[in-house]
Amino acid sequence: MVTPLIGITGNFGDKGCELARGYYLSVLKAGGTPVVIPPHDGREALLALLDRLDGIVFSGGADINPLLLGEEPMPELHGVCPQRDEPELFLAREAFHRQIPILGICRGIQLMAAALGGKVWQDIYTQGQGARSKEQGAKGKEQGARGKEQEDTPCSLVAEHSSCSLPHAPCPLIKHSQDMPREFASHTVSIEEGSLLRSIIGADTLAVNSFHHQAVRDPGPHLRVSATSPDGIIEAVESSQHKPLLGVQWHPECFILGGDERMMPIFRWLTNEARTFAQAKHIHDTSIILDSHCDTPMFFTDDRKENIALFGTRSDRVLVNLPKMTEGRLDASIMVAYLPQRERTPEAYKAVAAKTDRLLTQIEEIVEANSNRVGLAETGQDILRLKAQGKKAILRGIENGYAIGKDLSLLRHFKQRGIVYMTLCHNGDNDICDSARGGAEHGGLSPFGREVVQEMNRLGILVDMSHAAETSFYDALELSQVPIVCSHSSARALCDHPRNLTDNQMRALAKAGGVAQTTVYHGFLRKDGQATVVDAVEHLCHAARIMGVEHVGLGTDFDGDGGVPGLADASEIINFTRHLLHRHFSEQDISLIMGGNFLRVMEQCNKLMTT
């Protein structure tokens, strides 16, 4: 069993770096190996450390400098530790990008919120009381009229973050900085139903200790409230995106010092998640991790320098670029030249062929400009070679056979430009076949479409049937001499959309040796409500049950409206792997799912070309 390496941020005092015993004792007892992270501002060293860590604890300590959070200091602000603040805010953001399991304790929960877009009370007694006084004054007459009913009205602190399911009367804040020893509890917290914390603790209330005058005011876009104190102060937060993140306002590490193990489930949760993360990293290190479909070139412009910067830096404008691929430990991505279906005229065909060439050129330009970190690939061997060199791989594809119009010779041209697959259509019938969202013009493949499939086989271009009508799918499946692929298609049994594959299609595809790559476009995962990474995992699990694990994979459709909470961009690919581990897929199975299956079909296609 893996012993996970867990970093704990050290405090800083007169004698330098310090760490209270409870932190490392709790991690050790939970089965982890603790290592102290001293306060320093060496970012390259911190990033190198993060690459080795399996989990991280942000420990308690001084107040956070409000200037770093865009606020001026209040008189009630206590001492700050500038040596810790900026490095730890940096660490929290980078650990979040890398999907590293995080536990924040006291100051640590506040740091998590501040780093991830939330807000912090500088002083709950001043700001909290003031907020309530203002609200109570505005509602004075109404309160008098309501009488007894007012006893069930939540105080303004509770109303502001809507975190607590229990009614509260307007009440003074309870004492949040106890005088009794640290290993004893001084007040209770209410734990939200359905929360991660509830599953860890196994109860709806918990007695905790308390040593703070600051607290999370707003958890921000990436966290949600999971526990509150009786006066409505946020006492715990966790990920709102199915990630291993937990922050608590109390000091769970203190209880072990008195022989009380009531808080050990929290540390066992962290070490278990860290162990899973270590296993996920091992899979990514020893396998080829491939995303079979992204539309990032849609965001390229005629400005070459802008495109190069967009791909080479951590821009929020795109979901796939080098930093995000590195954070998510994604080895290879198939970028497509996407062509929306337009008029079918000689002029339009000429224009779309030129656009396809331009998009493929732009892909080549961004790779060439970042050649120290990425390379072009056309085969699995290319990807392996690049991975051994510490580089990412970009493969090229075409989305929509409209790119070739009626000119079969263009297939050879685009093969020479390096494409590995072409989807025969997009959203609309073309000269090759009927689309899943078209008008059934041909009843499947057209006579020209049959020639296209045969020529793609001869040239070693994978036939991609995502977006195709069922009639087109079955025609291509019967005609193709090598397995076909569906580079980004989910399960119609779970979400009834014509773009998704039926169970019968999946069975036929598996019988022919092909692969279906689950996509994370929200509209293909569920009909109502917010789709998440959990839905994507459910679709892949369904496909694996129908087809066998040897015939499924992941094609995100990032930058083509693909992306859901928990799998929102390339940096979160490893979070998908983590969820597969939680669903008890073996490492060998995950290696196939995350790239091996698609590469097998690519190799079969290349072999046919050479025979």
FENTA-V809748 format. One line per field, one symbol per residue. phi: phi as a letter, one per 20 degrees, with the letter a starting at -180 (. if undefined). psi: psi as a letter, one per 20 degrees, with the letter a starting at -180 (. if undefined). burial: 1 if it has 24 or more other ideal C-beta (glycine too) atoms within 12 Angstrom, else 0. A space follows every 50 residues. Layout:
phi = ???
psi = ???
burial = ???
This chain:
phi = .fefedecfeeccfenfcbfggfffffffeoddecedffadefffffffg fefdabdeefqffeffffdmcefegefefdcffegffffffffffffemf gccdclgffffgfffdneccffbffeffffffffffffdgfffffelggf fdefffffffdledeefcegbffffdcfefgfedecbdcddffnegffff embecbecebbbcdafebfnfdccfcbcegenffdbcbfecldecbccee dffffffemedfefgfffgffffffffffffffffdcedcdeabdgggef cfegffffffeedeeefcecbfgffffeleebceedeecffcfdcgffff fffffffffffffffffffdffcbbecccfffffffffemdecdddbcdo fggelddfffffgfffeofdbcffbceqfcfeaeefcddlfdmpffgfff ffffffgfendfeddfnefgffgfffffefecgeccfbbddffebfcffe effffffffffenecdegddfgfedbecmefcgfffffffffffffdnff ccaccfmgmcnfpcgnbeaffdgfffggffffemfffffffffergffff fgfffffffee
psi = ppoqooqppqrpahjbpqpqhhghgggghijroqppoqprknhhhghhgh hhqirpporrbrqpohhijkqqpqhipaqrnhhhfghhggggghhghjkp pppppdhhhhgggghkjaqpphohhghgggghggghhhjgghghhhchhh hjpqrhgghgjlhpiqqpqoqqqrojnqirqhjqqirrqppppjqghghg hkriqpprrpmqirrpgpiaiiqqpiqqrhjjppiqqrpjklrmpppqha nhihhhhjjojhihhghhgghghhggghgghgghhjrpopojoqkhihiq aioghggghhhirmpihqiorgghhggilphqpopqopoqpaqmrhghgg ghghhgggghghghghghhkiiiqrqqirhhgggghghjkqrppqqrpoo ihhidjohhhggghghijqhrpphrcmqqaigrqqhkbjlhikcqrghhh hgghhgghikppopjqiqqhggghghghhpiqqrqnhnpaphhhonpiir prhhggghgghjjaqpoprkphiihqhqroqahggghggggghhhghqij krapnhkqjkjqprphmiahijghhggghhhhjkqrhgghhggjhhghhg hgghghhhhi.
burial = 01011111111100000111011111111111111111100000010011 01111111111111110110000000100110111111111111111111 11111111111111110111111110111011000100000000000000 00111111011011010101101101100001101111111100111101 10001111111111111111011111111111111111111111111111 11111110000111111111111111111110110011111111111111 00000011111101100111111111111111111111101001000010 01101111111111111011001111111101110110001111111111 11111111011011101111111111111111111101001101110111 11111110111111111111111111101111111111111101101111 11001101110111111111111111000011111111111111011011 11111111111111111111111111111111101010111111111111 11111100100
